[in-house]
Amino acid sequence: MSTPEFLTIKDAAAALRDGTTTSVQLTEGILARANALNTTLGAYVVITETAALEQAAAADADFAAGIDLGPLQGIPLAIKDIIAMKGAPTTANSHVLDPAWGEGTDAPVVERLRAAGAVFVGKSTTSEFALGMPDDEKRFPIPHNPWNLEHTAAGSSSGTGIAVSAGLALGGLGTDTGGSVRGPAAVNGHTGLKVTFGRVPKSGVVPLSWTLDSIGPMARSAWDCAVMLEVMAGYDPTDPSAAKVDVPKYSELLTGDISDITIALPMPYFFDHEMLDPEMRAAVLAAVDVMTGLGASKTETELKHSEEAKDANHLILVAEAYAYHRDNLRNRWSDYGRFTRPSLARGALFSAADLSQAQRFRTKYSMDVAALFVDHDVIVTPSAAFPAERSNAMTVSKRLHQPSYTGHWNLTGLPAIAIPVGFTESGLPLSMQIIGKPFAEETILRVADAYQRATDWHLQVPQTAAFETSEAVVMA
């Protein structure tokens, strides 16, 4: 790539070790781009420039002293603004959250990244409480897709998605309850990994839905996500849902060989839905052909009741979110954004019986998915039914009636990775989703990495990111 801001973490880590660049130089370049483009792109709520440069200098000092903390040492990252981080407020993009929430503390996942020598560029933009849509009536940045500023950057981890795509960070953190890591990765043209429920501790994160939430890495490549996950994953006693499961050295398992992989393609709903964009469908099937060309095998199959699975995920999500926000909704209704408050209040419309039925369905659907994995290593679907929509065409009701291909894997707690597989004729990214067995992140990372070794879609850079100043950005 022509500028260091668009290196992968893998390439940047190598450059830091061979003396091609320093962390301070890398961070200064990232900060210059972030300061110049943030008004246009809306990636960051706050840019922590002084702290970032201090972290970068410390990383360089460690390198000079012969101390190597691993591939993330000296790497600039973005932290989603519902995750506690020392030196910056956590707002959840809302006027409702107590300004002192998480003050002076690092969430365990941030603490682990900090200990690995990572550099934090700032707190990245999110949907309000990871649920609402961009709201120009509030004081928070409005996120814009760097491939076309008139289109959505998706939610709720939109800021991190923009930052990775546009070179305002080399990676970062997102959270995923119904697709909020994979959605931004899909529409912004990079890689995003939703981990198995319990793989990464969620303490120090403003909750949306206790039984669906997860924290995942977002970066340009599967290898980048793998090295981030190596640091992020593992049990922490402060999170009751954190799993006591060994953490593999994921990056060492990315061999490029997928000749042993069997792929399930659930055609009804995921590939045959009437609202599925034909360019998305064609791109994903072409990507599957690349993988079979690398030695993987595929089977067309079906996964029944996937339409209902989308609805069950949504019902559980809003019910649990409403339980968290109920008192504030009653007392501070107008302080919530105009898109967030009706979405949260929808949880009050469901009965205990509705929630019980959704949980019963969850168990049955999880069993059906497990049965599919008896003869297959991964499931492949589009990451979304269509590429990024125009921002002015989005509504809450429209989103409710559209198909979703991501919430199913929150419902079942499974790992899933979104990776770029091409572009529409109009230049918007297209994306494929690879789903794996519980705690089999290494498998989906290996499949994604093999595909990315054979293609370069994940290395493409949006035109707006090529400009050094926001004045030079041309509205698409």
C-alpha positions in Angstrom: 0.0 0.0 0.0 1.2 3.5 -0.6 0.8 4.9 2.9 1.5 3.2 6.3 -2.0 4.0 7.5 -3.3 1.2 5.2 -0.9 -1.5 6.2 -2.4 -4.6 7.8 -1.5 -5.1 11.5 0.7 -8.0 10.2 2.6 -5.7 7.8 2.8 -2.9 10.4 4.1 -5.2 13.0 6.8 -6.4 10.6 7.7 -2.8 9.7 8.0 -1.9 13.4 10.5 -4.7 13.9 12.6 -4.2 10.8 13.0 -0.4 11.5 11.0 0.7 8.5 8.8 2.8 10.8 8.3 3.5 14.5 5.2 3.4 16.5 5.4 7.2 17.0 5.6 7.7 13.2 2.8 5.2 12.6 0.6 6.8 15.2 1.3 10.3 14.1 0.2 9.4 10.6 -3.0 7.8 11.9 -3.7 10.8 14.1 -3.1 13.2 11.3 -5.6 11.3 9.1 -8.1 11.0 12.0 -8.0 14.7 12.8 -8.3 15.6 9.2 -11.1 13.2 8.2 -13.1 12.7 11.4 -15.5 15.7 10.8 -16.3 14.2 7.4 -16.5 10.5 8.4 -17.7 10.7 12.0 -15.5 7.8 13.2 -14.5 9.1 16.6 -16.4 10.6 19.5 -13.0 11.7 21.0 -9.4 11.3 19.7 -7.0 10.7 22.6 -4.0 12.2 20.8 -1.7 12.9 23.8 -2.3 9.5 25.4 -1.8 7.7 22.1 1.5 9.4 21.4 2.6 8.5 25.0 1.7 4.9 24.4 3.5 4.9 21.0 6.6 6.3 22.6 6.5 3.6 25.3 6.2 0.9 22.7 9.2 2.3 20.8 11.2 2.4 24.1 10.3 -1.2 24.7 11.5 -2.1 21.2 14.7 -0.3 21.8 15.2 -2.1 25.1 14.7 -5.5 23.4 11.2 -6.0 24.9 8.7 -7.5 22.4 5.2 -7.9 23.8 3.8 -9.4 20.6 2.3 -8.3 17.3 0.0 -5.6 18.8 2.9 -3.7 20.3 2.8 -0.1 18.9 -0.3 -0.8 16.8 -3.0 2.0 16.7 -6.5 0.8 17.6 -10.0 2.3 18.1 -12.1 1.4 21.1 -15.9 1.4 20.7 -17.5 4.0 23.0 -19.5 1.6 25.1 -16.3 0.0 26.4 -14.5 1.5 29.5 -11.0 2.9 28.8 -8.8 4.9 31.1 -8.3 8.5 30.0 -11.5 8.9 28.0 -15.2 9.1 28.9 -17.6 6.4 27.9 -20.8 8.0 26.6 -22.6 5.1 24.7 -23.5 7.9 22.3 -26.2 9.0 24.8 -27.1 11.9 27.1 -28.6 9.3 29.5 -25.5 7.4 30.6 -23.9 8.7 33.8 -20.8 10.7 32.8 -18.9 8.9 35.5 -19.7 5.4 34.1 -16.4 3.4 33.9 -14.4 6.5 34.8 -10.7 5.8 35.4 -11.0 2.1 34.5 -10.1 -0.2 31.7 -12.5 -3.0 30.7 -10.6 -6.3 30.9 -10.5 -6.5 27.1 -8.9 -3.0 27.0 -6.6 -3.8 29.9 -5.3 -6.9 27.9 -4.7 -4.9 24.8 -2.9 -2.2 26.7 -0.7 -4.8 28.3 0.1 -6.1 24.9 1.5 -2.6 23.9 -1.4 -1.5 21.8 -1.9 2.3 21.1 -5.5 3.7 21.6 -6.3 6.4 19.1 -9.7 7.2 20.7 -13.3 6.2 21.4 -15.1 5.3 18.3 -18.7 6.3 17.4 -21.5 3.9 18.2 -25.3 3.8 17.9 -26.9 5.0 21.1 -26.6 2.2 23.6 -25.6 0.0 20.6 -29.2 0.1 19.4 -30.4 3.4 17.9 -29.7 4.9 14.5 -27.7 8.1 13.8 -29.6 11.1 15.2 -28.7 14.6 14.1 -30.8 16.0 16.9 -28.0 14.9 19.4 -24.5 16.3 19.7 -22.7 13.1 18.7 -20.9 12.5 15.4 -22.9 11.1 12.5 -21.0 8.2 10.9 -20.6 8.1 7.1 -19.6 5.2 4.9 -16.1 6.0 3.5 -17.0 4.3 0.2 -19.9 6.6 -0.4 -20.7 9.3 2.2 -24.4 9.2 1.4 -24.6 5.6 2.6 -24.8 4.0 6.0 -21.7 2.8 7.8 -24.1 0.4 9.7 -24.3 -0.1 13.4 -23.6 -0.3 16.1 -19.8 -0.5 15.8 -19.8 2.0 12.9 -17.0 4.2 14.2 -14.5 1.3 14.4 -15.6 0.1 11.0 -15.0 3.5 9.4 -11.7 3.9 11.2 -10.4 0.5 9.9 -11.6 1.1 6.4 -10.4 4.7 6.1 -7.0 4.3 7.7 -7.9 6.0 11.0 -6.8 2.9 13.0 -5.3 -0.4 12.0 -7.9 -2.3 14.1 -10.3 -1.9 16.9 -13.0 -3.2 19.1 -16.7 -3.6 18.3 -19.5 -5.3 20.1 -22.0 -7.7 18.5 -25.5 -8.5 19.8 -27.3 -9.0 16.5 -24.5 -8.3 14.0 -22.9 -5.1 15.1 -19.3 -6.2 14.4 -20.1 -8.0 11.2 -22.5 -5.4 9.8 -20.0 -2.5 9.8 -17.3 -4.8 8.5 -19.6 -5.8 5.7 -20.5 -2.3 4.5 -17.2 -0.7 5.2 -15.2 -3.4 3.4 -13.0 -5.1 6.0 -13.0 -8.1 8.3 -15.0 -8.4 11.6 -15.2 -11.4 13.9 -18.1 -12.2 16.2 -16.7 -14.6 18.8 -18.4 -17.5 20.6 -20.5 -16.3 23.5 -18.2 -16.2 26.6 -15.0 -16.3 24.6 -14.1 -12.7 25.5 -15.1 -11.1 28.9 -17.7 -8.4 28.7 -17.1 -6.7 32.0 -16.7 -2.9 31.7 -19.0 -2.8 28.7 -22.4 -1.1 28.7 -24.8 -4.0 28.2 -27.4 -4.3 25.5 -28.6 -7.9 25.9 -26.9 -10.0 28.5 -27.4 -13.4 26.8 -26.5 -12.2 23.3 -23.7 -9.6 23.7 -20.1 -10.3 22.6 -17.0 -8.2 22.0 -15.1 -8.8 18.8 -12.0 -7.6 16.9 -12.4 -5.6 13.7 -9.4 -5.2 11.3 -8.4 -5.4 7.7 -7.6 -9.1 7.6 -8.4 -12.4 9.3 -4.8 -12.6 10.5 -5.2 -9.2 12.1 -8.3 -10.4 13.9 -6.6 -13.6 15.0 -3.7 -11.8 16.8 -6.2 -9.4 18.4 -8.3 -12.3 19.6 -5.2 -14.1 21.1 -4.9 -11.1 23.5 -8.6 -10.4 24.1 -9.8 -14.0 24.7 -9.9 -15.9 28.0 -11.7 -16.2 31.3 -12.1 -13.3 33.6 -13.8 -13.7 37.0 -15.6 -10.3 36.7 -17.8 -11.6 33.9 -20.1 -14.5 35.0 -20.6 -15.5 31.4 -16.9 -15.7 30.5 -15.9 -19.3 29.6 -13.0 -21.2 31.1 -11.7 -22.4 27.7 -8.2 -22.5 26.5 -7.1 -19.8 24.1 -5.2 -21.1 21.0 -2.4 -19.3 19.3 -4.8 -18.5 16.5 -2.3 -16.8 14.1 -0.1 -20.0 14.1 -3.1 -22.1 13.0 -3.6 -20.0 9.8 -1.9 -22.4 7.4 -3.6 -21.5 4.1 -4.7 -25.1 3.8 -8.5 -25.7 3.8 -8.5 -29.0 1.9 -10.1 -30.6 4.9 -12.9 -28.1 5.2 -16.5 -29.0 4.4 -18.9 -26.0 3.7 -22.6 -26.0 4.3 -24.6 -23.6 2.1 -28.2 -23.2 3.6 -29.9 -22.1 0.4 -33.5 -21.3 1.6 -33.7 -17.9 3.3 -29.9 -17.2 3.2 -29.5 -17.5 -0.6 -33.0 -17.6 -1.9 -34.7 -14.8 0.0 -36.6 -12.5 -2.3 -34.9 -9.4 -0.8 -31.4 -10.7 -1.3 -29.4 -8.4 -3.6 -28.3 -10.4 -6.7 -24.8 -8.8 -6.6 -24.4 -9.9 -3.0 -25.6 -13.5 -3.8 -23.3 -13.8 -6.9 -20.3 -12.4 -5.1 -20.7 -14.9 -2.1 -21.2 -17.9 -4.4 -18.1 -16.8 -6.4 -16.1 -16.6 -3.2 -17.3 -20.2 -2.3 -16.0 -21.3 -5.7 -12.6 -19.8 -4.8 -12.6 -21.8 -1.6 -13.5 -25.0 -3.3 -10.8 -24.2 -5.8 -8.5 -24.3 -2.7 -9.6 -27.8 -1.9 -12.7 -27.2 0.4 -15.9 -29.1 -0.4 -19.4 -27.7 -0.4 -22.9 -29.0 0.1 -26.2 -27.1 -0.6 -28.5 -27.7 2.3 -31.2 -26.0 4.4 -31.6 -24.6 7.9 -35.3 -24.5 8.7 -37.0 -21.7 10.6 -34.3 -19.2 9.9 -36.9 -16.4 9.4 -38.2 -17.2 12.9 -34.6 -17.2 14.3 -34.2 -13.6 13.2 -37.3 -12.7 15.0 -36.4 -14.6 18.2 -33.0 -12.9 18.4 -34.7 -9.5 18.1 -37.4 -10.3 20.7 -34.8 -11.5 23.3 -32.6 -8.5 22.5 -35.2 -5.8 23.0 -36.7 -7.6 26.1 -33.3 -7.7 27.8 -32.5 -4.2 26.7 -35.8 -2.9 28.0 -35.1 -4.5 31.4 -31.8 -2.6 31.6 -33.3 0.7 30.6 -36.8 0.5 32.0 -36.4 3.0 34.9 -34.5 5.6 32.7 -37.1 5.3 30.0 -39.8 6.1 32.5 -38.0 9.1 34.0 -35.8 10.4 31.1 -37.7 9.4 27.9 -36.9 12.6 26.0 -33.2 12.3 26.8 -33.0 9.1 24.7 -32.6 9.6 20.9 -35.7 9.6 18.8 -34.8 6.3 17.2 -33.5 4.6 20.4 -36.5 5.1 22.7 -39.1 3.4 20.6 -36.7 0.5 19.9 -36.1 0.0 23.7 -39.8 0.5 24.5 -40.7 -2.3 22.1 -39.4 -4.6 24.7 -42.3 -3.7 27.0 -44.8 -5.0 24.4 -43.7 -8.6 24.8 -45.0 -10.8 27.5 -43.2 -13.3 29.7 -44.8 -16.0 27.6 -43.4 -14.4 24.5 -39.9 -14.4 25.9 -40.2 -18.0 27.2 -41.3 -19.1 23.7 -38.4 -17.3 22.1 -36.0 -19.0 24.5 -37.6 -22.4 23.7 -37.2 -21.7 20.0 -33.6 -20.7 20.7 -32.8 -24.1 22.1 -34.5 -25.9 19.2 -32.8 -23.8 16.5 -29.4 -24.3 18.2 -30.0 -28.1 18.0 -30.8 -27.8 14.3 -27.6 -25.8 13.7 -25.6 -28.4 15.7 -27.0 -31.1 13.5 -25.8 -29.3 10.4 -22.3 -29.2 11.9 -22.2 -33.0 12.3 -21.1 -33.3 8.6 -19.8 -29.8 8.0 -17.0 -27.6 9.5 -18.4 -24.2 8.6 -21.6 -22.6 7.3 -21.3 -19.9 4.7 -23.9 -17.2 4.0 -23.9 -13.6 2.8 -23.1 -11.2 5.7 -26.1 -9.1 4.7 -29.0 -9.2 2.3 -27.7 -6.1 0.5 -24.9 -3.6 0.4 -24.9 -0.3 2.4 -28.2 1.5 2.1 -28.6 5.2 1.6 -28.7 6.8 5.0 -31.7 8.9 4.2 -33.7 5.8 3.3 -33.2 4.0 6.6 -36.1 3.7 9.1 -36.7 1.7 12.2 -39.7 -0.1 10.7 -37.9 -0.8 7.5 -35.1 -2.5 9.4 -37.6 -4.7 11.3 -39.0 -6.1 8.1 -35.7 -6.7 6.3 -34.0 -10.1 6.4 -31.0 -10.3 8.7 -28.3 -12.9 8.3 -26.3 -12.2 11.5 -28.6 -12.4 14.5 -28.9 -16.1 14.1 -25.4 -16.7 15.4 -25.9 -14.4 18.4 -29.0 -16.5 19.1 -27.0 -19.7 19.0 -23.8 -18.2 20.5 -21.6 -19.3 17.6 -18.5 -17.6 16.2 -18.9 -15.9 12.8 -16.6 -13.8 10.6 -17.5 -11.3 7.9 -15.0 -10.8 5.1 -15.0 -8.7 1.9 -15.7 -10.6 -1.4 -16.0 -7.8 -3.9 -17.9 -4.6 -4.9 -21.2 -3.7 -6.5 -21.1 -1.9 -9.9 -21.6 1.3 -8.0 -18.5 0.6 -5.8 -20.0 -0.5 -2.5 -18.4 -3.5 -0.6 -19.9 -7.0 -0.7 -19.3 -9.5 2.1 -19.4 -13.2 3.0 -20.0 -14.6 6.5 -18.4 -17.8 7.7 -19.9 -19.5 10.8 -18.2 -22.1 13.0 -18.8 -24.5 15.8 -18.7 -23.3 19.4 -15.2 -22.0 20.3 -13.9 -23.0 16.9 -12.7 -19.5 16.0 -9.5 -21.0 14.7 -11.5 -22.8 12.0 -13.4 -19.8 10.6 -10.2 -17.7 10.8 -8.3 -20.3 8.9 -11.0 -20.4 6.2 -11.1 -16.6 6.0 -7.4 -16.3 5.9 -7.0 -18.9 3.1 -9.6 -16.9 1.0 -7.8 -13.7 1.7 -4.4 -15.2 0.6 -6.1 -15.9 -2.7 -7.8 -12.5 -3.1 -7.2 -8.9 -2.2 -10.7 -7.5 -1.6 -9.8 -6.9 2.0 -6.9 -4.6 1.0 -8.9 -2.2 -1.1 -9.1 1.4 0.1 -12.0 3.8 -0.3 -11.3 6.9 -2.3 -12.1 9.3 0.5 -9.3 7.8 2.6 -6.7 8.7 0.0 -7.1 12.4 0.9 -4.9 13.9 3.6 -7.4 16.7 4.5 -11.1 16.7 4.8 -11.3 19.7 2.5 -10.1 17.4 -0.3 -12.8 14.9 0.3 -15.3 14.8 -2.6 -18.8 13.8 -1.7 -19.6 10.6 -3.5 
